[in-house]
Amino acid sequence: MKKADINKPAFTMYPKSVKFLDNYPHKVLKQSKNKKLSRDKLPVIKKGEFKGYVIYTLTLEERATCPRECYHWDDCYGNNMMFAHRIEHGAELERRISLEVKELCDTYKGVIIRLHVLGDFYSVQYVELWQLLLARFDNLAVWGFTGRTYTSDIGRAIKAVKDLFGSRFSVRFSNAPDIKFSANSADLYKPVKGESAVCPEQTGLSESCADCTFCWAAPDRQVLFLTH
């Protein structure tokens, strides 16, 4: 695996896009407007276990919340997202997430949150927040990817939540080819029949994540992603 540039600062290239929560009047959880996730005005999952769940997203600051061992530390696709709202991480974020998840789960049949459009799990306490929310709201689900290694403290916390909640916490470890529930770079690994597949949205086999569901519906298969 390539090594991150240790001289590259551990924050976004667009510091003015970081939204500090002491004066941020908007929600931190955003209804998805990304066509990769869904092409519908009201973005909902189209099939499977979470059919009808509304898609929301959370965007944090890349590198500031990420491990340096992330394969895309230097060429993160956040480098091309100068207008994204990167939400300040920390205690206030966690407080707002708790309030907003309750509001959403009280409003909709189900809510599935994509963690994280940018950024990563930044502490064990933050992972445990999602554990508490999943225990409290049975119509909440999460999916996403992490650059944390599964042997790190944060990685072990992520795995513990996955073991408790199964597909409701479908967070795959990135570039961890020795485990089944991983998301690996197609630059490094080739698909193996019955064991892995290139992201169906990227190859055109599915219109969007909402129509695909592979990332949580295929727990025994690895997903491979083409370079952004």
C-alpha positions in Angstrom: 0.0 0.0 0.0 1.2 3.5 -0.8 2.3 5.7 2.0 0.7 9.0 2.7 2.8 12.1 2.3 3.7 12.9 5.9 4.3 16.5 4.9 0.8 17.0 3.7 -1.3 18.9 6.3 -4.0 17.0 8.1 -6.9 19.2 6.9 -8.9 20.0 3.8 -7.5 22.0 0.9 -10.5 24.3 1.4 -10.4 25.5 5.0 -13.1 28.2 4.3 -15.5 25.3 3.6 -15.3 24.0 7.2 -18.5 25.0 9.0 -18.1 25.7 12.7 -21.1 24.8 14.7 -21.2 27.8 17.0 -22.6 29.9 14.1 -24.0 27.2 11.7 -27.8 27.6 11.3 -28.4 24.5 9.1 -28.8 20.8 9.8 -25.7 18.7 9.9 -27.4 15.7 8.4 -28.3 16.5 4.8 -30.9 14.9 2.6 -29.0 13.4 -0.3 -28.7 15.4 -3.5 -26.0 13.3 -5.0 -27.0 11.5 -8.1 -24.6 8.7 -7.3 -26.7 7.9 -4.2 -30.1 8.6 -5.7 -31.6 10.3 -8.7 -35.0 11.0 -7.0 -36.2 14.3 -5.5 -36.9 12.4 -2.3 -34.0 10.0 -2.2 -35.1 6.6 -0.9 -33.8 3.0 -1.1 -35.7 1.2 -3.8 -35.4 -2.4 -2.7 -34.4 -4.9 -0.1 -34.3 -4.7 3.7 -34.3 -0.9 3.8 -36.7 -0.2 1.0 -38.4 3.1 1.6 -35.7 4.4 3.9 -34.8 8.1 3.2 -31.2 8.7 2.5 -29.3 11.3 4.5 -25.6 12.1 4.5 -23.0 13.5 6.8 -19.9 15.3 5.5 -16.9 15.9 7.8 -13.5 17.4 7.1 -11.2 15.1 5.1 -7.8 14.4 6.6 -8.6 16.2 9.8 -10.8 13.2 10.8 -9.0 10.5 8.7 -6.1 8.1 9.4 -2.9 8.8 7.5 -2.9 5.1 6.3 -5.9 5.9 4.1 -5.0 4.9 0.6 -6.5 8.1 -0.8 -4.9 10.4 1.8 -3.1 12.4 -0.9 -5.6 12.2 -3.7 -8.9 12.3 -1.7 -11.8 13.1 -4.0 -12.5 15.9 -1.5 -9.7 17.7 -3.3 -12.2 18.3 -6.1 -15.1 19.3 -3.8 -14.4 22.9 -3.0 -18.0 23.8 -2.3 -18.9 21.0 0.1 -19.9 21.9 3.6 -17.5 20.2 5.9 -19.0 20.0 9.4 -16.7 20.7 12.4 -16.3 17.5 14.4 -16.5 17.1 18.1 -18.9 17.3 21.0 -21.3 19.8 19.4 -21.6 17.7 16.3 -22.4 14.7 18.3 -25.1 16.6 20.2 -26.7 17.8 17.0 -26.6 14.3 15.4 -28.5 12.9 18.4 -31.2 15.6 18.1 -31.5 15.3 14.3 -31.6 11.5 14.2 -34.5 11.5 16.6 -36.3 14.1 14.5 -35.8 12.1 11.3 -36.7 8.7 12.8 -39.8 10.2 14.3 -40.7 11.6 10.8 -40.0 8.8 8.4 -40.6 5.1 8.1 -36.9 4.7 8.1 -33.7 6.6 7.7 -30.4 5.4 6.3 -27.3 7.7 6.7 -24.3 7.6 4.5 -21.2 8.0 6.6 -19.2 9.9 5.5 -19.2 11.7 2.2 -15.9 13.2 3.3 -14.0 12.4 6.5 -14.0 9.4 8.8 -14.8 8.1 12.3 -12.5 10.3 14.4 -12.8 8.7 17.9 -14.1 5.7 19.8 -16.7 7.9 21.5 -18.0 9.0 18.2 -18.4 5.4 17.0 -20.2 4.6 20.3 -22.6 7.5 19.6 -23.9 5.6 16.5 -24.1 2.4 18.6 -26.4 4.2 21.1 -28.5 5.7 18.3 -29.0 2.4 16.6 -30.0 0.8 19.9 -32.5 3.6 20.5 -34.1 3.8 17.0 -34.9 0.6 15.2 -35.7 2.4 12.0 -32.2 3.8 11.7 -29.5 2.3 9.5 -26.0 3.4 8.5 -23.7 2.6 5.6 -20.3 3.8 4.6 -16.6 3.1 4.6 -13.6 3.7 6.8 -9.9 4.1 6.3 -9.3 2.9 9.9 -7.6 -0.4 10.2 -9.8 -3.1 11.9 -7.0 -3.6 14.5 -6.9 0.0 15.6 -8.9 1.2 18.6 -11.5 2.9 16.4 -11.5 0.0 14.0 -12.3 -2.4 16.8 -15.1 -0.2 18.0 -16.5 -0.1 14.5 -16.4 -3.9 14.2 -18.1 -4.2 17.6 -21.0 -2.1 16.4 -21.2 -4.1 13.1 -21.3 -7.3 15.1 -24.2 -5.9 17.2 -26.3 -4.5 14.5 -25.4 -6.4 11.3 -26.6 -4.7 8.1 -28.0 -1.8 10.0 -24.3 -0.7 10.5 -22.8 -1.6 7.2 -19.4 0.1 7.4 -16.8 -1.5 5.3 -13.1 -1.4 6.0 -11.2 0.1 3.1 -8.4 -1.9 1.4 -8.6 -4.8 3.8 -8.6 -7.7 1.3 -8.2 -10.3 4.1 -11.7 -9.7 5.4 -15.0 -10.2 3.4 -16.8 -7.1 4.5 -14.4 -4.6 2.9 -14.2 -2.0 0.2 -11.0 -2.2 -1.9 -9.4 -0.2 -4.6 -9.8 -1.6 -8.1 -6.3 -0.2 -8.7 -4.9 -2.8 -6.4 -7.2 -5.8 -6.6 -9.2 -7.5 -9.4 -12.7 -8.9 -9.0 -13.0 -12.6 -8.2 -16.2 -14.4 -9.2 -18.3 -15.1 -6.1 -16.0 -13.2 -3.8 -15.9 -9.6 -5.0 -17.4 -7.2 -7.6 -16.7 -3.7 -8.9 -19.3 -1.2 -7.6 -22.4 -1.7 -9.8 -23.1 2.1 -9.9 -19.7 2.8 -11.2 -20.0 0.2 -14.0 -23.5 1.2 -15.0 -25.2 -2.0 -13.8 -27.2 0.1 -11.3 -28.4 3.6 -11.7 -27.5 4.7 -8.1 -26.8 3.4 -4.6 -30.6 3.5 -4.0 -31.2 1.0 -6.8 -28.1 -1.2 -5.9 -27.8 -1.9 -2.2 -24.8 -4.2 -2.8 -22.8 -2.5 0.0 -25.0 -3.8 2.7 -26.9 -6.6 0.9 -23.8 -8.6 0.0 -22.0 -9.1 3.4 -20.0 -12.1 2.1 -18.6 -10.2 -0.9 -16.0 -7.5 -1.2 -16.8 -4.4 -3.2 -14.2 -2.8 -5.5 -14.1 0.9 -6.4 -12.7 2.5 -9.4 -10.5 5.5 -8.6 -12.6 8.6 -8.2 
